[in-house]
Amino acid sequence: MKNKTGTYLKYAFGEIFLVVLGILIALQINTWNEERKAIISEKSQINNIYEDIQRDVSKIDWIIGQLTNQYTTGVEVLEILENKESIIIDSARMVTNIAWVMSDLIPVARDENTWDGIKVQGIKTYVINDSLTGQLNTFYAGFDRNIDRFEQSPKKFRQELRELTANCHNSNSIKAIFENGVGYYGQSSSQLRYCVLSLEETPQLVGAITMSSIVNIELYKALKKEGETIMRYMEQHVDFSLEEA
C-alpha cells in the first residue's frame, strides 16, 4: 500500500508539474505574441512619425517663407518711411504692405501627431530606441517653445498694427475690397491710404515686427534642421519593415 501510495503521489505531482509547466509555456507564448503584435503596430507608428516629421518640416519651411516675406517687406517700408521726402511713395502698395502684409498673424501652431499620442498614452516601445526618443522630444519641445514665444510679443506687435489700421476703414473702403478682392486693399480708398500713412505708431511697430521676423527665422531654420536630421537618422537606423517576424 505504501508503494502504491508513493507511486500515486509521484503521478499526481508529475501531472501538477506538467499542468503548471503548460500554463507557464502558454503564458510565455502569449507574451511573445503580444510583444510581436506590439512591434508590428509600433513599426506602423514609426512610419506615421516619419510622415508627421515630413509634414512638420514642410510647415516650418512655410513659416520661414512667411517670416522672410515680412522681413523684406518691413525693410522696404522702413526705408521709404525714413526717406519719404526724397522717394516717390507708391501709397497703395505702402498701405497694403503695412496694413496687410506686416500685420499678418502668421499661424505657427502645429497639429497633434503620432508621437504626442505615444507620450500621452505611455505606450511601451520596442523598436523606438532612446536616441530617437530623445531627438523627437527635443524637436517637439523646441517647436512648442517657438509657438509660445511667437504668441507673446511678435504676435502682439502684428495684432496691434492690424487693430490700428483697421480703424482707418470706412464703408467705401470695405465695399471696394469686398467687390474687388483683397488684392485691391491699398487702392480701395484715398481716405484709407492717408489714414494708414499718418499713423505715428507705424514705424515703431513695423520695426518691431521686422526684428521679430529676423529672430524667428533663425529659430525656425534651426528647428527645420533638427527635423531633417531626425528623418535621416530614421532612414539609416530605424527598421521601417512591416513584415511579421
C-alpha positions in Angstrom: 0.0 0.0 0.0 2.9 2.3 0.9 4.4 1.7 -2.5 1.1 2.3 -4.3 0.6 5.5 -2.4 4.0 6.7 -3.2 3.5 5.9 -6.9 0.2 7.7 -6.9 1.8 10.8 -5.3 4.6 10.8 -7.9 2.0 10.6 -10.7 0.0 13.4 -9.0 3.0 15.7 -8.6 4.1 14.9 -12.1 0.7 15.8 -13.5 0.6 19.0 -11.5 4.1 19.9 -12.7 3.1 19.3 -16.3 0.0 21.4 -15.9 1.9 24.3 -14.3 4.6 23.9 -17.0 2.0 24.0 -19.7 0.4 27.1 -18.2 3.8 28.9 -18.0 4.6 27.9 -21.6 1.2 29.2 -22.7 1.7 32.5 -20.8 5.2 32.9 -22.3 3.8 32.2 -25.8 1.1 34.7 -25.2 3.6 37.2 -24.0 5.7 36.7 -27.2 2.7 37.0 -29.3 1.6 40.3 -27.6 5.2 41.7 -28.0 5.2 40.6 -31.6 1.9 42.4 -32.2 3.2 45.5 -30.4 6.3 45.5 -32.5 4.3 45.3 -35.7 2.0 48.1 -34.5 4.9 50.2 -33.5 6.6 49.8 -36.9 3.4 51.2 -38.4 3.5 54.1 -35.9 7.1 54.8 -36.9 6.0 55.2 -40.5 3.4 57.7 -39.2 6.0 59.5 -37.1 8.2 59.9 -40.2 5.3 61.3 -42.2 4.5 63.6 -39.4 8.1 64.9 -39.3 7.9 65.5 -43.1 4.7 67.5 -42.8 6.1 69.5 -39.8 9.3 70.3 -41.7 7.2 71.5 -44.7 5.1 73.6 -42.3 8.3 75.1 -40.8 9.6 75.9 -44.2 6.3 77.7 -45.0 6.6 79.7 -41.7 10.1 80.7 -42.7 8.9 81.8 -46.1 6.1 84.0 -44.4 8.5 85.5 -41.9 11.1 86.2 -44.7 8.4 88.0 -46.7 7.5 90.1 -43.6 11.2 90.9 -43.1 11.8 92.0 -46.7 8.6 94.0 -46.7 9.4 95.6 -43.4 12.8 96.7 -44.6 11.2 98.2 -47.7 8.5 100.0 -45.6 11.1 101.4 -43.2 13.4 102.7 -45.9 10.5 104.5 -47.5 9.3 106.0 -44.2 12.8 107.1 -43.3 13.3 108.8 -46.7 9.7 109.8 -47.5 10.7 113.3 -48.6 13.1 112.1 -51.3 11.4 109.0 -52.5 8.2 108.9 -54.5 5.8 106.8 -52.5 3.5 104.2 -54.1 0.9 104.8 -51.4 -1.4 101.9 -52.5 1.5 99.5 -52.2 2.7 101.0 -49.0 -0.7 100.7 -47.3 -1.1 97.1 -48.5 2.4 96.3 -47.1 1.7 98.0 -43.8 -1.9 97.0 -43.1 -2.0 93.6 -44.8 1.5 92.0 -45.1 3.1 93.3 -41.9 0.1 92.7 -39.8 -0.4 89.2 -41.0 -0.9 86.9 -37.9 1.2 84.0 -39.2 -0.3 80.7 -37.9 2.6 78.9 -36.3 0.6 76.3 -34.4 1.3 72.6 -35.1 -1.2 69.7 -35.2 -1.3 66.9 -32.7 0.6 63.9 -34.1 1.5 60.2 -33.5 4.4 61.0 -31.1 2.1 63.1 -29.0 -0.3 60.2 -28.7 2.5 57.7 -27.8 3.7 60.1 -25.0 0.2 60.7 -23.6 -0.8 57.0 -23.6 2.6 56.0 -22.1 2.9 53.2 -24.6 5.8 50.8 -24.1 8.1 50.9 -27.1 10.2 48.0 -28.5 11.6 49.5 -31.8 11.9 53.2 -30.9 15.3 53.5 -29.3 16.4 56.0 -26.7 18.3 58.1 -29.2 15.2 58.6 -31.4 13.1 59.2 -28.4 15.4 62.0 -27.3 15.5 63.5 -30.7 11.7 63.6 -31.0 11.2 65.0 -27.6 13.8 67.7 -28.2 12.4 68.6 -31.7 8.7 68.9 -30.5 9.7 70.7 -27.3 11.6 73.2 -29.5 8.6 73.6 -31.8 6.3 74.2 -28.8 8.7 76.8 -27.4 8.8 78.6 -30.7 5.0 78.7 -30.8 4.8 80.0 -27.3 7.4 82.6 -28.0 5.6 83.9 -31.1 2.3 84.1 -29.2 4.0 86.7 -26.9 5.5 89.9 -28.3 5.8 89.0 -32.0 2.1 88.2 -32.4 1.1 91.2 -30.2 3.0 93.6 -32.5 1.2 92.3 -35.5 -2.2 92.3 -33.7 -1.6 95.9 -32.6 -0.7 97.1 -36.1 -3.8 95.2 -37.5 -6.1 96.9 -35.0 -4.6 100.4 -35.7 -5.0 100.1 -39.4 -8.5 98.6 -39.1 -9.6 101.8 -37.5 -8.8 103.6 -40.8 -11.5 101.8 -42.8 -14.8 103.3 -43.7 -17.8 101.9 -45.6 -16.4 102.8 -49.0 -13.0 101.1 -48.5 -14.8 98.0 -47.1 -17.2 97.8 -50.0 -14.4 98.3 -52.5 -12.3 95.5 -51.0 -15.3 93.2 -50.9 -16.2 93.9 -54.6 -12.6 93.7 -55.9 -10.8 91.3 -53.6 -8.1 91.7 -51.0 -5.6 92.4 -53.7 -7.3 95.8 -54.1 -6.7 96.7 -50.5 -4.3 99.6 -51.0 -6.3 101.1 -53.8 -9.7 100.8 -52.2 -9.8 104.4 -50.7 -7.7 107.5 -50.6 -9.0 108.1 -47.1 -7.7 104.7 -46.1 -4.3 105.4 -47.6 -4.0 108.8 -45.9 -5.1 107.4 -42.5 -2.7 104.4 -42.6 0.3 106.5 -43.7 -0.5 109.1 -41.0 -0.3 106.7 -38.1 2.5 107.7 -35.7 2.9 104.2 -34.4 3.6 102.6 -37.8 7.5 103.0 -37.9 7.9 101.5 -34.4 5.5 98.6 -35.0 6.9 97.8 -38.4 10.4 97.9 -36.9 9.4 95.6 -34.1 7.7 93.1 -36.5 10.7 93.2 -38.8 13.2 92.5 -36.0 11.0 89.7 -34.6 10.9 88.2 -38.1 14.7 88.0 -38.1 14.8 86.3 -34.7 12.1 83.8 -35.6 13.6 83.0 -39.0 16.8 81.8 -37.3 14.8 79.8 -34.7 12.8 78.0 -37.3 15.8 77.4 -39.5 17.4 75.6 -36.6 14.2 73.7 -35.9 13.9 72.7 -39.6 17.5 71.4 -39.5 16.6 69.2 -36.4 13.6 67.7 -38.2 15.7 66.9 -41.3 18.3 65.3 -39.0 15.7 63.1 -37.4 14.4 61.9 -40.8 18.0 61.0 -41.9 18.5 59.1 -38.6 15.3 57.2 -39.1 16.2 56.3 -42.6 19.6 54.9 -41.5 18.9 53.4 -38.1 15.3 52.5 -37.7 13.6 49.4 -39.1 10.5 50.5 -41.2 9.8 47.0 -42.4 6.2 45.9 -41.6 6.9 42.2 -42.4 6.0 39.9 -39.5 8.9 38.3 -37.7 
